[in-house]
Amino acid sequence: MNNWYVSGVAAYGRSDYDEKKYVGASTVKAHYKADLYAVQGLTGYDFITRYAEVSPNVGLRYNYIKSHGYEDSVNQSVSGDNSDVLTGVAGVKIAKNYGGFRPSAYVNFTYDMVSDRDSVKVRLPNGSGYTINGKRLKQFGTEAGAALEYNSGAWTFTANYDYTGRKHFNSHLGMLTVKYSF
């Protein structure tokens, strides 16, 4: 039996915002959006023992973010910007079957090899302007999570929690999934 694996993911996401703010006695409206293109490739090996399945893995992630420029209702304009992030990933997942239940946990260590600093230019209605220089996240990060899966015939129910952290940045995600296999 060959327990070596390669997995790939490609994703696209769009953020679309309508903004309304009050500045003094004026209402300022704006509409802006951003697109995300992402790919990930991982390879690893499933070590199956009588105690658990242990799966170390390594890989790369690439994200391209395109923020579109916009002009608000008082003629203030904000330029768009593009950002590239290339991240190395190394981690391990542990899982075990107990009847129809399958608990699992993982930890990954990440390192951004390429990470742009975003910069946008703002032009005010009076013709003056300024530049906002973004700060990139720290290059080293951690990811950890746990899941509990239950299989009953063609149905699979999953509850999971995922954490992503870097210095001055934390992200928490909980998800419930129901799947029916035809």
Salt bridges, closest charged atoms under 4 A:
ASP16 OD1 - HIS31 NE2 2.85
ASP18 OD1 - HIS31 ND1 2.67
GLU19 OE1 - LYS21 NZ 3.63
ASP35 OD1 - ARG14 NE 2.81
ASP35 OD2 - HIS68 NE2 2.52
GLU53 OE1 - ARG102 NH2 2.95
GLU71 OE1 - ARG123 NH2 3.55
ASP112 OD2 - ARG166 NH1 2.75
GLU143 OE2 - ARG61 NH1 2.60
